[in-house]
Amino acid sequence: MTSKIYQKNATIIDNFRINGGYYKLILATPEIADRIIPGQFVHIRINDKTDPLLRRPFSVHRVIKNKGKFNKGQIEILYGIVGRGTEILSKVSPKKKLDILGPLGNGFKIGSEYSTHILIAGGMGVAPLMFLAERLSKAKAKNPKQKIVVLIGAQTKRKIFCEKEFKKLGCDIRISTDDGSNGFKGRVTSQLTQILPLFKNQASMIYACGPEAMHRALALIARQNNIRAQISLETYMACGFGVCMGCTTNTSGGYKLVCKDGPVFDANDIVWPQN
Ligand SMILES: Cc1cc2nc3c(=O)[nH]c(=O)nc-3n(C[C@H](O)[C@H](O)[C@H](O)COP(=O)(O)OP(=O)(O)OC[C@H]3O[C@@H](n4cnc5c(N)ncnc54)[C@H](O)[C@@H]3O)c2cc1C
């Protein structure tokens, strides 16, 4: 899919710290807000200096559509501080502008043929899945028999986000934490294995975003249970639109670019590196 990529100076509406040391960035960018789909991303120039040189990629967490004179379309980004770029980003004040590129990549494919949509978030992977859940819940309003099940996994309860928001959308939520401080004690993929028999006879699709180890485990579970799964890869990347070839991933169809062919891939297509 090739669609127009916009480069915009987006005004920062807000940029603030939330629970668990994470942040929310809200940008006014009507063209991108109108066109972006869940799983696609924007590439942000963190400041107007040459250091850091490269843009940083972020999924869109939510879209706030055109609501009249004062809100012409905004995107919300949920992010964590990983290194220098995100550290600088966390200190940028509202009313300033950020140079952004988007919409980029291929997002999640939402199939109306599935009666159960299973969303699996590992840590910060919850970021693009909220936007996806919003779209799925709109589809569910027309077809109430559809189910949206959301599995959120994190190290500890402080790092669980969006539980209330998913509930508001009518999703069936399952929480897991590595330390057992909230919900199921253990990996989100262990919880998935536990609940999958409930959906065995239904047409289900899994949509996931999280660390590589989670994607690997999930791909195996999906294959063993004959369920389709889409995963959003967060590979380190440079240009973001398929020119620098810096973000290749091995697939059954040869090497593909995460920025252009992904970031969302069919889990079955990924050839995982040997340990
Ligand atoms: C398509 C896509 C969507 C993303 N969406 C989000 C999002 O919604 N929210 C969010 O918080 N983050 C997201 N990320 C990750 C985010 O882009 C990185 O955390 C950010 O670029 C780090 O920049 P930095 O300058 O702070 O860290 P750097 O100084 O660039 O890196 C610090 C350390 O982290 C490693 N690193 C950085 N980025 C990655 C990566 N993508 N994969 C593996 N290792 C990495 C570096 O090798 C280095 O060791 C996304 C990434 C991609 C590719």
PDBQT file of the ligand as one rigid body, heavy atoms in Angstrom, charges set to zero:
ROOT
HETATM    1  C1  LIG A 301       7.448   1.237  14.272  1.00  0.00    +0.000 C 
HETATM    2  C2  LIG A 301       7.893   1.597  15.678  1.00  0.00    +0.000 A 
HETATM    3  C3  LIG A 301       6.964   2.086  16.575  1.00  0.00    +0.000 A 
HETATM    4  C4  LIG A 301       7.376   2.435  17.872  1.00  0.00    +0.000 A 
HETATM    5  N1  LIG A 301       6.422   2.906  18.739  1.00  0.00    +0.000 NA
HETATM    6  C5  LIG A 301       6.783   3.256  19.980  1.00  0.00    +0.000 A 
HETATM    7  C6  LIG A 301       5.807   3.773  20.888  1.00  0.00    +0.000 A 
HETATM    8  O1  LIG A 301       4.625   3.925  20.555  1.00  0.00    +0.000 OA
HETATM    9  N2  LIG A 301       6.227   4.123  22.134  1.00  0.00    +0.000 N 
HETATM   10  C7  LIG A 301       7.543   3.962  22.532  1.00  0.00    +0.000 A 
HETATM   11  O2  LIG A 301       7.875   4.289  23.672  1.00  0.00    +0.000 OA
HETATM   12  N3  LIG A 301       8.475   3.485  21.685  1.00  0.00    +0.000 NA
HETATM   13  C8  LIG A 301       8.143   3.135  20.426  1.00  0.00    +0.000 A 
HETATM   14  N4  LIG A 301       9.093   2.654  19.574  1.00  0.00    +0.000 N 
HETATM   15  C9  LIG A 301      10.489   2.569  20.038  1.00  0.00    +0.000 C 
HETATM   16  C10 LIG A 301      11.131   3.959  19.975  1.00  0.00    +0.000 C 
HETATM   17  O3  LIG A 301      11.250   4.347  18.637  1.00  0.00    +0.000 OA
HETATM   18  C11 LIG A 301      12.508   3.917  20.633  1.00  0.00    +0.000 C 
HETATM   19  O4  LIG A 301      12.348   3.669  22.005  1.00  0.00    +0.000 OA
HETATM   20  C12 LIG A 301      13.228   5.246  20.448  1.00  0.00    +0.000 C 
HETATM   21  O5  LIG A 301      13.564   5.411  19.095  1.00  0.00    +0.000 OA
HETATM   22  C13 LIG A 301      14.490   5.267  21.300  1.00  0.00    +0.000 C 
HETATM   23  O6  LIG A 301      15.169   6.473  21.025  1.00  0.00    +0.000 OA
HETATM   24  P1  LIG A 301      16.235   7.071  22.054  1.00  0.00    +0.000 P 
HETATM   25  O7  LIG A 301      16.991   8.122  21.367  1.00  0.00    +0.000 OA
HETATM   26  O8  LIG A 301      15.560   7.417  23.328  1.00  0.00    +0.000 OA
HETATM   27  O9  LIG A 301      17.144   5.838  22.361  1.00  0.00    +0.000 OA
HETATM   28  P2  LIG A 301      18.520   5.510  21.628  1.00  0.00    +0.000 P 
HETATM   29  O10 LIG A 301      19.596   6.306  22.284  1.00  0.00    +0.000 OA
HETATM   30  O11 LIG A 301      18.342   5.589  20.170  1.00  0.00    +0.000 OA
HETATM   31  O12 LIG A 301      18.646   4.004  22.033  1.00  0.00    +0.000 OA
HETATM   32  C14 LIG A 301      18.913   3.607  23.387  1.00  0.00    +0.000 C 
HETATM   33  C15 LIG A 301      19.128   2.103  23.382  1.00  0.00    +0.000 C 
HETATM   34  O13 LIG A 301      17.930   1.425  22.979  1.00  0.00    +0.000 OA
HETATM   35  C16 LIG A 301      18.175   0.657  21.781  1.00  0.00    +0.000 C 
HETATM   36  N5  LIG A 301      16.993   0.849  20.927  1.00  0.00    +0.000 N 
HETATM   37  C17 LIG A 301      16.450   2.007  20.541  1.00  0.00    +0.000 A 
HETATM   38  N6  LIG A 301      15.360   1.807  19.788  1.00  0.00    +0.000 NA
HETATM   39  C18 LIG A 301      15.218   0.484  19.681  1.00  0.00    +0.000 A 
HETATM   40  C19 LIG A 301      14.302  -0.346  18.996  1.00  0.00    +0.000 A 
HETATM   41  N7  LIG A 301      13.287   0.149  18.277  1.00  0.00    +0.000 N 
HETATM   42  N8  LIG A 301      14.468  -1.681  19.100  1.00  0.00    +0.000 NA
HETATM   43  C20 LIG A 301      15.497  -2.196  19.798  1.00  0.00    +0.000 A 
HETATM   44  N9  LIG A 301      16.388  -1.458  20.468  1.00  0.00    +0.000 NA
HETATM   45  C21 LIG A 301      16.267  -0.137  20.402  1.00  0.00    +0.000 A 
HETATM   46  C22 LIG A 301      19.428   1.233  21.165  1.00  0.00    +0.000 C 
HETATM   47  O14 LIG A 301      20.136   0.274  20.418  1.00  0.00    +0.000 OA
HETATM   48  C23 LIG A 301      20.194   1.658  22.376  1.00  0.00    +0.000 C 
HETATM   49  O15 LIG A 301      20.862   0.581  22.962  1.00  0.00    +0.000 OA
HETATM   50  C24 LIG A 301       8.732   2.288  18.271  1.00  0.00    +0.000 A 
HETATM   51  C25 LIG A 301       9.663   1.795  17.354  1.00  0.00    +0.000 A 
HETATM   52  C26 LIG A 301       9.255   1.451  16.081  1.00  0.00    +0.000 A 
HETATM   53  C27 LIG A 301      10.248   0.921  15.094  1.00  0.00    +0.000 C 
ENDROOT
TORSDOF 0
